[in-house]
Amino acid sequence: MLRQASPAERRLAVEERLQKILSAYGLCSRRTAETWLAEGRVTVNGRIANLGDKADPDRDDIRADGKPLKERSQRTYLLLNKPRGYVTTLSDEKGRKTVADLVKDCGVRVWPVGRLDLDSEGLLILTDDGELTQRLLHPSHEVEKEYLVWVKGDIPSALPVLRGPIELDGIRLSPARVEPVGDGILSVTIHEGRNRQVRRMCALAGLQVTRLRRVREGALTLGQLSPGCWRPLSRTEVAMLEQLPDQS
């Protein structure tokens, strides 16, 4: 006969390391959370926590610098149409415009999930949900990303190269779906998110990219959102993103 788990055993089963909890609730990265724990800035039920401690955010009073965690229902999820000329960071040492400038009126601190380089535009997710960020960026998920790419060069000769096996940084990429959709315009769908991946793929195929716009990530699409504008994700859209399993 199977023994029923005791309340203490059930509690231990749902507890997680504090650095993971702090990151999931959007306070900081896991590495920063480890520093906070070492500095005694985190408490659980009024006691200073140590690195390696676990807790249950649904039962325990977890605080950082005396402030309680924000409820998951209060998280923010935005879809931004990033224009060219903005860097995908919260601040920039060179004084360039950042995506944080575009969403500063959303009322909370959010960060970008992934990157679009300075000269690229289109769909960018921003959130204060650390757990969802890690899920979307985990390489095992290979979330599809679709781009419209304006190019110059011999497209018919480039297509077999773009669709075939390509290596970047010594790593073989998953096959891309590449289709012409207009005069000098390609639809390129990839699974990874390596630095400037689409531009580098096109360069290997002998094409010059003159414009690049991300129009889809997973089931999310850019739609008719104007450049520089953002909108909150719907509950359905958030639920679709949350279907990815936690690989951390």
C-alpha positions in Angstrom: 0.0 0.0 0.0 1.3 3.4 -1.0 2.0 5.8 1.9 0.5 9.2 1.6 3.1 12.0 1.8 3.0 14.0 4.9 2.3 17.8 4.9 6.0 18.5 5.5 7.0 16.2 2.5 4.4 17.9 0.3 5.8 21.3 1.3 9.4 20.3 0.4 8.2 19.1 -3.0 7.0 22.5 -4.0 9.9 24.5 -2.5 12.4 26.1 -4.8 15.8 27.7 -4.4 15.5 31.4 -3.5 17.6 32.6 -6.3 15.2 31.0 -8.8 12.2 32.5 -7.0 13.7 36.0 -7.0 14.5 35.7 -10.7 11.1 34.3 -11.6 9.4 37.2 -9.8 11.3 39.7 -11.9 13.5 41.2 -9.1 16.9 40.3 -10.6 18.9 37.6 -12.4 19.8 34.4 -10.5 23.4 35.5 -10.3 22.4 38.8 -8.7 20.1 37.0 -6.4 23.0 34.9 -5.2 24.8 38.1 -4.3 21.8 39.4 -2.5 21.6 36.3 -0.4 25.3 36.4 0.4 24.8 40.0 1.5 21.8 39.1 3.8 19.3 41.2 1.8 16.8 38.4 1.6 14.5 37.2 4.4 12.1 34.3 4.6 9.4 34.6 7.3 11.4 37.3 9.0 14.7 35.4 9.1 17.8 36.2 7.0 18.1 33.6 4.2 21.3 31.9 3.1 22.5 30.8 -0.3 21.0 27.4 -1.0 17.9 27.9 1.1 14.5 27.0 -0.4 11.1 28.4 0.1 7.5 28.2 -1.2 6.4 31.7 -2.5 2.7 30.6 -2.0 3.2 30.0 1.7 6.3 31.9 2.8 6.8 35.6 3.3 9.8 36.2 1.1 11.3 39.7 1.0 14.2 41.5 -0.7 15.4 44.6 1.1 12.3 44.4 3.1 9.9 44.5 0.1 7.6 41.5 -0.5 7.4 39.7 -3.8 5.0 40.9 -6.4 2.1 38.5 -7.2 2.3 36.7 -10.5 -1.1 38.1 -11.5 0.5 41.5 -11.4 3.2 40.7 -14.0 3.4 42.7 -17.2 3.7 41.3 -20.7 4.2 43.7 -23.7 4.6 43.3 -27.4 6.6 46.2 -29.0 7.2 47.1 -32.6 10.9 48.1 -32.2 12.0 50.7 -34.8 15.4 50.8 -36.3 17.9 53.0 -34.4 17.1 51.6 -30.9 19.3 49.2 -28.9 17.6 46.3 -27.1 18.8 47.1 -23.6 17.5 49.0 -20.6 20.4 51.5 -20.7 23.3 52.2 -23.0 26.8 53.5 -22.1 27.0 55.2 -25.5 23.9 57.3 -24.9 21.9 55.6 -27.7 18.1 55.4 -27.7 16.9 52.2 -26.0 13.7 50.1 -26.1 13.2 51.1 -22.4 12.5 54.7 -23.7 9.6 53.4 -25.8 7.8 51.5 -23.0 8.6 53.9 -20.1 5.0 54.8 -19.8 3.9 51.2 -19.1 4.1 51.8 -15.3 6.6 49.1 -14.4 10.2 48.0 -15.1 10.3 45.5 -17.9 13.1 44.0 -19.9 13.4 42.6 -23.4 13.2 38.9 -24.1 16.0 38.3 -26.6 17.4 40.9 -28.9 17.0 42.8 -32.1 20.1 44.6 -33.2 20.3 48.4 -33.7 19.4 48.3 -37.4 16.7 45.6 -37.1 13.0 46.2 -36.3 9.8 44.4 -35.5 8.4 42.2 -32.8 10.0 42.3 -29.4 8.5 40.9 -26.1 9.2 42.8 -22.9 8.2 41.5 -19.4 9.0 41.5 -15.7 8.5 37.8 -15.5 11.9 36.2 -15.1 10.6 32.6 -15.2 8.9 33.2 -18.6 12.0 34.9 -19.9 14.2 31.9 -19.1 11.7 29.5 -20.7 11.6 31.5 -24.0 15.3 31.9 -24.2 16.2 28.3 -23.3 17.9 26.7 -26.4 15.9 23.4 -26.0 12.7 25.2 -27.0 13.7 26.5 -30.4 10.9 29.0 -30.6 10.2 29.8 -34.2 11.1 33.4 -35.3 10.0 34.7 -38.7 11.6 37.7 -40.4 10.9 39.7 -43.5 14.3 40.4 -45.1 15.0 42.9 -47.8 18.1 41.9 -49.7 20.2 42.7 -52.7 22.0 40.0 -54.7 21.3 36.8 -56.7 18.4 35.4 -54.8 17.9 32.2 -56.8 21.5 31.2 -56.2 21.3 32.1 -52.5 18.2 30.1 -51.7 19.8 26.6 -51.7 22.5 28.0 -49.4 20.0 29.5 -47.0 17.9 26.4 -46.9 20.8 24.0 -46.6 23.1 23.2 -43.6 24.8 26.3 -42.3 27.3 26.7 -39.5 27.8 29.8 -37.4 30.5 30.0 -34.7 31.2 26.3 -35.3 27.6 25.3 -34.6 25.3 23.7 -37.2 22.0 25.5 -37.3 18.6 23.9 -37.7 17.4 24.2 -41.3 15.7 27.5 -42.0 12.5 28.0 -44.0 13.2 30.6 -46.7 10.7 31.8 -49.3 10.6 34.8 -51.7 7.5 36.9 -50.8 8.2 40.0 -53.0 10.6 41.8 -55.2 13.9 41.4 -53.2 12.1 40.3 -50.1 12.5 37.0 -48.3 10.5 35.3 -45.5 13.1 33.6 -43.3 12.0 31.4 -40.4 14.6 30.2 -37.9 14.6 28.4 -34.6 17.8 29.6 -32.9 18.6 33.2 -31.9 22.3 33.5 -32.4 23.8 37.0 -32.7 22.8 38.6 -36.0 21.9 35.2 -37.3 19.8 36.1 -40.3 22.2 38.8 -41.5 25.1 36.4 -41.2 23.2 33.7 -43.0 22.5 36.0 -45.9 26.1 37.2 -46.0 27.2 33.6 -46.4 24.7 33.2 -49.2 26.1 36.3 -51.0 23.2 38.6 -50.2 23.3 42.1 -48.7 20.6 42.8 -46.2 19.1 46.3 -46.5 16.2 45.9 -44.0 15.2 43.3 -41.5 11.9 43.0 -39.6 10.8 40.3 -37.2 7.1 39.6 -37.7 6.4 36.5 -35.7 7.7 34.7 -32.6 6.1 31.4 -31.8 2.3 32.1 -32.1 2.7 35.9 -31.6 2.5 38.1 -34.7 3.3 41.8 -35.1 0.1 42.5 -36.9 -0.6 46.2 -37.7 1.2 47.6 -34.7 2.9 50.8 -35.7 6.7 51.2 -35.3 7.6 52.5 -31.8 4.2 51.4 -30.3 3.5 48.7 -27.9 0.5 46.8 -26.6 -0.1 44.4 -23.6 -0.3 40.7 -24.5 -3.8 39.2 -24.0 -4.4 36.4 -21.5 -4.6 34.0 -24.4 -1.2 35.1 -25.8 0.5 34.9 -22.4 -1.0 31.4 -21.8 0.5 30.3 -25.2 3.9 31.4 -24.1 3.5 29.7 -20.7 2.9 26.4 -22.3 6.6 25.9 -22.7 8.0 23.6 -20.0 10.5 24.9 -17.5 14.0 23.5 -18.4 15.9 25.3 -15.7 
